[in-house]
Amino acid sequence: MHAFIAPLAAMMLGAGAPPPAFDADSVTAALDVAKAPGTVLIARGDTIVYERAFGLIDPAGMAEHQLGQTWRWASVTKQVTATIAMQEVAAGRLDLDVPINTYLPDSKAPFAGTITARMLMQHVSGLPRTEEGPIGRDEWPTFYMVDRASPETGRTWCEGPTTRTPPAQFFYGDCDFILMAAVIEATSGKSYEALITERIAQPLGLASVGLFPRAEPTVAGYAEGKPETSAFRLDNFGGAGALYGTTRDLLAFDRALMTGKLIPEAQRAQMWDGKPQYGYAALGQWSFSVPLKDCGDTPVRIVERRGFIGGVVLRNIILPDLDMVIIMTSNRAEAEAAYGEIWQQAGITHDVMRAAVCATGAPL
């Protein structure tokens, strides 16, 4: 990846120049109805310039994807949790760099006196990974299974033994944000569900947004043509992956984040500060700059958050300097690979972004 650069929109588009004409056909051509059926939404500012549902929900059926479906937000939940954490920072109730036992004095995590909120949100806390526990059906950790024998909550399991000393290495896992949710519950004095309702859903008017295990129908995932397991205990993902909602409500969240409605600029800058030593992980999301293929040499600043649970795949992409949002969803596990890596200039995500940003093929 290139070093982090934040070019001004005026430099990229020309000072005072209108954005390039949007070519919907180029975006459509970049999609793959077989490998990644689902939806795509692209917005410039507050205007949706492209929105489409395509392909079959069930590969063996006839029902087609529709706009307005409710999707698991999966690990996009982490981006929302990080935003609430930065609200707590702005309010002076949370310091990112003090040990979490300041806020969770009863924590049994082995390094609770060392781990900080920043370490949690950058995945360098050393906490256990769910994959290190018992594995159940369909090769999923029993941590996420409805019928798992252990009565432990997500937090108590995540505070179990670990062989890693923080902050020795980047080690992605759900436990970081399950515990981060406990931290913001402690600093705010409210439950995580109440924080989602009072800080995110209600003020932004997000009628579809909720937290499992509520009985909200969401798009089911498929892998290799087969439906996902029905054994998920989705509520156990907590602050790491338990949210659901529509793509339009996710866009509303993104726009509120971009425009300063949710957190002040100073806290947003901290949250979007991608660290090269951690693969450009920022706090609850990734932030980096790369050029797009055949679209000039000027890097595009990208804030990316992915979600993937049991065949349901999301990409939530914010282009801050271009005032754009791209949201893609699919209910095929193979879409995770097909979406590809933007920094490698390959895959559906890169190609959709290139079509949206540089539709004419002219350099930025």
Sequence and secondary structure as in RCSB ss.txt:
>XXXX:A:sequence
MHAFIAPLAAMMLGAGAPPPAFDADSVTAALDVAKAPGTVLIARGDTIVYERAFGLIDPAGMAEHQLGQTWRWAS
VTKQVTATIAMQEVAAGRLDLDVPINTYLPDSKAPFAGTITARMLMQHVSGLPRTEEGPIGRDEWPTFYMVDRAS
PETGRTWCEGPTTRTPPAQFFYGDCDFILMAAVIEATSGKSYEALITERIAQPLGLASVGLFPRAEPTVAGYAEG
KPETSAFRLDNFGGAGALYGTTRDLLAFDRALMTGKLIPEAQRAQMWDGKPQYGYAALGQWSFSVPLKDCGDTPV
RIVERRGFIGGVVLRNIILPDLDMVIIMTSNRAEAEAAYGEIWQQAGITHDVMRAAVCATGAPL
>XXXX:A:secstr
        HHHHH TT       HHHHHHH  TTTS EEEEEEETTEEEEEEEESBSSTTS  B  TT  EE TT
HHHHHHHHHHHHHHHTTS  TTSBGGGT TT   TTTTT BHHHHHTT S    GGGS B GGG BGGGBTT S 
   HHHHHTS  S  TTSS    THHHHHHHHHHHHHHTS HHHHIIIIIIHHHT TT EETTS       EETT
EE  S B GGGGHHHH EEE HHHHHHHHHHHHTTSSS HHHHHHHT  BGGGTTB SSSEEEEE  TTS SS E
EEEEEEEEETTEEEEEEEEGGGTEEEEEEESBTTHHHHH BGGGTBSHHHHHHHHHHSTT    
